[in-house]
Amino acid sequence: MKKNTLPTKLAVVLSIVSMTTLAQPIFASEPIPVVTKQTSPLGAKKIQEAQAYNDRGVTLAEQGKIEQAIAAFNQAIKIYPTFENAHNNLGLALSSQNQFAEAVAAFKQALAINPQNLETYNNLGIALGSQGNFIEAVTVFNIAVQINPSEPTSHQNLGVAFWSQGKLPEAIASLQRAKKLYASQNQQEGVQQVEEIIQQVRSR
């Protein structure tokens, strides 16, 4: 896996209700913004060290060594506290250990650094839903939808959260939007998954 691009696979899938899953989150290993001429040598060194720990954490997480990954992400944050991806990755690793309260805190910290990150909102919503906090999860997924209305995973997650609240018409409407967007983007796997969820919603 290249360390400067988003990986295409991740071993973290979180369920919000029985028999269905939300869209799959992914660890981020994008680099910290490019060092400028104004960056001091000490600052540049810290950035490199933090990036190395974050990359190591991603590798460890993909190997299933979650506790070691958590330690690596925490070290990256200690070195460079505003490293957004390290906070987000920490949240994903904590979520995989069912430590959802801590994961929520990590995702919120990442959003404090970058309040426009669509993926982090989805990750936060999944963690909230996993705690049974569907009201806040719906709010968070709605923000994700507002940031990028053409991203189907946000609509899918919103639909599942509505379903978890027993709001079936809203759930089906969001899921239908997700299905349409997946289809327009030629993502047949997404279309199939949403179709299965819609069938489950209608059968209850």
Summary of the structure (lengths in Angstrom):
residues: 204
radius of gyration: 17.6
end to end distance: 41.9
largest distance: 61.6
contacts: 684
relative contact order: 0.11
helix: 66%
strand: 1%
